[in-house]
Amino acid sequence: MSLQSLFRAIAIGAVLTTPVASAFAAPCGTGSFEAWLNDFKTEAAAKGISQTAIAAGLGGVTLDRSVLSRDHSQRVFSQSFEEFSGRMVPPRLGRGANMLKQYGSVLSRIEKDYGVPGEVLVAIWGLETDYGANIGKFPTLRSLATLAYDCRRTEMFRAELLDALRIVERGDLAPLEMRGAWAGELGQTQFMPSSYIKYAVDFDGNGRRDLLRSAPDVLASTANYLAGHGWQRGKDWEPGSANFAVIQQWNKSEVYSRTIAHFASQLSRAP
C-alpha cells in the first residue's frame, strides 16, 4: 500500500456512518456477493446507467478478500512532517524540476485557465504516484464492488461504484484499463471516481478524460479540483493561507498537506 493511499484510507476510514438504504439499494453484507451484485446491477439501471456499461463494468466481478483485509487493518500513520517530507521530497525534487520544464507550456495554459501554479500540481503528481510510475494495480471496479458489499461504508462506496460505471459509460476509460489503489483511486493523481466525474477534463483535446495516460489531462484535472475547492489565483499556498486550506481538501492529513506545500515551494526555487 502506498503512503498516499494510507493517508487517504485513514481519512476515508474516519467516515464510519450507519448505512441508510435507498429505494433500490442492494443490502450490504447479506447473502452471497453474487446475489448482492445482481441487486446492485438493478440499482445501477434504475439510476440511469446503461445495460452496456453495467455488463462491461461488472460482468465477472468477484469479491476481493485482499481489499477487505487492507480496509480492516488500516494502520495509524505516525511520522512527523519532518520525517515524511525529508523522505519523500528530496528523491523527487530533481525529476519534479524536469517535469516543470518538460510541461512548461501546458502548465502555463493550465495556470491561465484555473489559477493553480505548476509547482503545486507537479508536487501533488510526484507525491501521489511518482509522476505516474506507481498508479496501482488493483482492478478498480472489483475493489469498489467489494467495499460497497462490505457494511463498513457501503453508501460511500456504492456511490463511487456508480460513478466508476459512469466513467465507463461516457467512454473515458474501459473497465480493463481501470486499475489503481485498493480503495478505488484512479489515475496519476489518484482521483476517486466521484472526483473523476466532477473534475476530470480533456485538456489534450482527444475526446477522452484520460487520467491514466495523458499528463495534460492529469495536471489540468488536478488544477480543476483545486480551483473547484476555492483556490485563489496568485495567492500563497503555505500553511495558514487560504490556498493551504484548499490543499487540505485534497488530503486532510496535516503532514501530507504540509509536504505538498513544502515540495511546491522547493520546486518554485529550483534552477
N, C-alpha and C positions, 0 to 999 in steps of 0.2 A: 504494500500500500504506500503510495507517495505521501510525502509530508503534507502537500497541499490537500490531498483527499482526506487525510487525517484531520486537518483543521476544519475542513468543510463538513466532514462527517460528524465531528464533535458538535459543530454548530447546529447541524440538522437534528442530531440526537437530542438536543435540548428542547426540541419542539415535540414533546410527547403529549399528544392530545387524545381524548377519547373519540374513537371513530363515530361519525354520525352518518348513517346510511342514507343515500339519496334514493329517489324513487326506483331507479334502475340498478342501484349498486349491488354488485355481487358480494355476499357476506364474506368477510375475510376469515381465513384460517379454518373454515368449516368444510368438512368433506375433503375430497381429493383436490389437488391442484388443477387437474384436468377439468373437473366439473366447475371449479371457480373460473377457470379461463374461458370456458364456454359461456358462462353467465356474463363475464366481462365483455366478450365479443358482442353479445346482445346489447349491453350497455353502450358500448362504443358506437354501434349502429344507431342507437336511439339518440346519441349525441351528434349525429350527422356525419360520422366518418364512413367513408365508402367501404363496401364489402371488399373491393380490390385491395385497399390499403390494409384492412383488417387481416385478410388472408395472407398478404405478403409479409406483414409485420409480425403476426402471431402464429402463423402456421408452424407446427412442430416445436413450439417453445416449451421448454421443460423447466422445472424448479431447479434452481442453482443453490445447493446447500452451502457452498463455499461463500456465497454472498451473505446468506443468513448468518453464518459463523462470524464473518467480518463485522457485520452490523451489530451482532450481540456482544462482541468482545472489543468494543472501541476503547482505546487507551486514553488516558488523560495526558495531554501534551504539557510537559513541564519545563521546556527550555526557555531561557530568558531571551529577550530581544538581542542582547549582545552575543549570546551563544548561537542563536539561529541565524541572524544576519551575518555574523562572522563566518559561518559555514556555507551559507547559500549565495551570498553576493560576490565575493572575490572570484570564484571559479567561473562566474557568468558575466563578469564585467567586460572582459575583452571582447567576447562574441557579441555582447549587447551593443557595444560601441560600433562594431562592424555592422550589426543589423540596422542601427540608426543611419549609417551611411548607405547601405545597400537599398534600404527602403525609404530614403530621404524624401524623394518626390511624392511617394504615396503618403507618407506620414504628414507632409506639408498640406496635402489636399485634405487629409482627414482632420487635421487641426483647424483648417479653414471651415470645414463643414460642421464639426462637432465641438471645437474649442478645447480638445484634450491634447496636451503635448505628447510628442512621440516618445519622450523619455519615460513617461508613466506607462504607456502602452507596452513598450519593449520590456520594462521591468516586470510587468504582470506576465507577459509572454514567457520571459525567461524563468520566472519562479514557478509558473504553473506547469510547464511541460518541457523545459529546456528548449524553447523555441520550436516546439512541435516534435521533438525527438521522442518524447515519452507521453503519448496521449492515452495510454491504457489499452488493455486487450480484452476487457470483458464485453460480451455482446450486450449492448445497451437495452434492447427490448426484453431480453431474458432477465437481466438484473432488475429492471423496473417491475416486471411482472412478478418476480419473486418477492420483492419488497412490498408490492401492493397486496399480495396474497397474505403476507405476514401481518399480524394485527397491531404492530407497534405504531406505525404511522401510515396506515392503509390509505386514508383520504389523500394525504400528500402525494404518495407515490402512484395512486390511481390517476390523479390529475396529471402527473408527469408522464405516465404511460400513454394517456390520451394525447398529450401534446407530442410525444415521440411518434405516434401514428400520424399526427397531422404533418410532421416533418416529412414522413414518407409520402403522404397524400399530395403535398404540394410540390414534390419532386426534388427537394433539396438533397436528400440522401436516400440511397437504397438500404433496406434492412441489413443486408450483409455488410455494408460499409460502416454501420453504426456500432462502433466499438470504442470503449472509453474506460473510465474508472468504475469501480464496482458499484458505486451508488448512483450511476446513471449520468455522470458528467460526460459531455461530448466536446471534442474539438481541441484546438491548440491553446485555448484559454479556458477550457473546461466549463462550458455552459450546461446547466440543467436544461432539459427540453423546453420548459416553460419560458426560460430566458431566451432560448434559441428562437422560439416562435415570436417572441415580443421584440427582440433586439437585433437578431441576425440580419445583415444587409448584404446585398450583392454589389460589392464595391468594384469588382473587376469586370462587371458587365456581361458575364457569360450566361445569365439567366438562372443561376442557382446561388443559394446562400450556402456556401461550402466552407464550413469551419474546420474541416479535416485537412484540406489540402491547399486552400487559397489564402496566402498570407494577407493580401489586401482585404479580403472578406473578414478574416480573423481580427485584424487590427481595427478596422472600421466598426465592426460589430461590438468590440470591447469598448471603443470610444462611445458608441451609441448607448451602450449600457450605462456608462458613467454619466453621460450627458442626460440620460433619462432619469438618473437619480440626483440631478441637481448640480452637476459640475459647473463651476463658474469660470468662464473664459478669462485667461490672463492672470488668474489668481494663484497663490501659493498652494502647495499640497502637503506641507509639513504638518506634524501633529499640532492640534489646536486650531488649524484652519478649517474653513468650511469645506474645502476640497478634500481634506483628510477625512472628514465625516463621510464624504461620498466614497472614498476608498474603503472605509469600514462597511459600506453597504455591499461592496464586492466580497469581502471576507471579514466577518465580525470579530475575528481574533485580533486583539491589540498587537500581539507580537508579529503576526503576519502583515497586518496593515502598516505597521511602522517599518517593516522590512521593505515593502513595496515603495514607500515614500523615500526611505534611505537609498534604495537602489536607484530610483529615478533621479535623485539628487546627485548621486555619484555619476550617473550617465550624463547629466547636464554639464558636468565638469570634465568629461572625458575628452582627450585630444582628438 
